[in-house]
Amino acid sequence: WRNDLPPGQHWFSLRLRGRAPRDATGAWGQLSCGGHTQTRQVKSAGSYLSASDSRLHFGLGDCGQVERVAIRWPDGSHQELGALPADQFLDVDQR
């Protein structure tokens, strides 16, 4: 595979870590950037005998500053983060 996209597009990745004894499987992450909102869910598998990356990856295009990240944890609690720079991996522990 070859990536022919022009350089300079932004991204953001979240790794959610739930409180013990639960992990973050089933949590939802919602990201707002440049007037657009994207939502992803933490999943543990994709098909029989497989596993998926548990990080939530967001493609941001030209948007270089994340305005808001909202997280809904599997136990129903919510957490919000304010303005964050793009192009980073961010680990978030459930409060």
C-alpha positions in Angstrom: 0.0 0.0 0.0 1.1 3.6 -0.7 -0.2 6.7 0.9 -0.6 9.4 -1.8 -2.2 12.0 0.4 -0.5 15.4 0.5 1.4 16.1 3.8 0.0 18.4 6.4 -3.3 16.8 7.3 -4.1 16.7 11.0 -5.2 13.9 13.2 -5.9 13.1 16.9 -5.9 9.8 18.8 -7.4 8.9 22.2 -6.6 5.9 24.4 -9.3 5.6 27.1 -8.6 3.7 30.3 -11.5 2.9 32.5 -11.5 2.4 36.2 -10.6 -1.1 37.5 -11.9 -3.7 37.2 -13.4 -2.4 33.9 -11.6 -1.4 30.8 -12.9 1.3 28.4 -14.6 -1.2 26.0 -18.0 0.4 25.1 -16.9 4.0 25.9 -17.8 6.7 23.3 -15.5 9.6 22.4 -16.8 12.7 20.6 -14.4 15.2 19.2 -15.3 18.7 17.8 -12.9 20.5 15.5 -13.4 23.2 12.9 -17.1 23.2 13.3 -17.4 19.4 12.7 -18.1 16.7 15.2 -17.0 13.0 15.0 -17.9 10.1 17.3 -16.1 6.8 17.8 -16.7 3.8 20.1 -14.0 1.7 21.8 -14.4 -1.8 20.5 -12.4 -4.9 21.5 -12.9 -7.1 18.4 -14.0 -6.9 14.8 -14.7 -10.5 13.8 -14.0 -14.1 14.8 -10.6 -14.5 16.5 -9.5 -10.9 15.8 -8.9 -7.8 17.8 -9.1 -4.1 16.9 -6.9 -1.2 18.1 -8.7 0.1 21.1 -7.5 3.7 20.4 -10.0 6.1 18.9 -8.5 7.8 15.8 -9.9 11.0 14.3 -8.9 12.5 11.0 -9.0 16.3 11.2 -8.0 17.5 7.8 -6.9 21.2 8.0 -8.1 21.6 11.6 -5.1 22.1 13.8 -6.8 22.7 17.2 -9.4 20.4 18.8 -12.1 22.5 20.4 -13.6 19.8 22.7 -13.4 16.1 23.5 -16.4 14.5 25.3 -16.2 11.0 26.7 -19.1 8.8 27.8 -17.8 5.9 29.9 -19.4 2.4 30.0 -20.8 3.1 33.5 -22.7 6.2 32.2 -20.4 8.9 33.6 -19.2 11.7 31.4 -15.9 13.6 31.1 -14.9 16.6 28.9 -11.6 18.1 27.8 -11.2 21.6 26.4 -8.9 22.9 23.7 -6.1 20.6 22.7 -3.5 20.7 19.9 -4.0 18.2 17.0 -1.4 15.6 15.9 -1.1 13.8 19.3 -1.8 10.6 21.1 -3.6 11.3 24.3 -4.2 8.9 27.2 -7.3 9.7 29.3 -8.0 7.9 32.6 -11.6 7.7 33.8 -12.1 10.0 36.8 
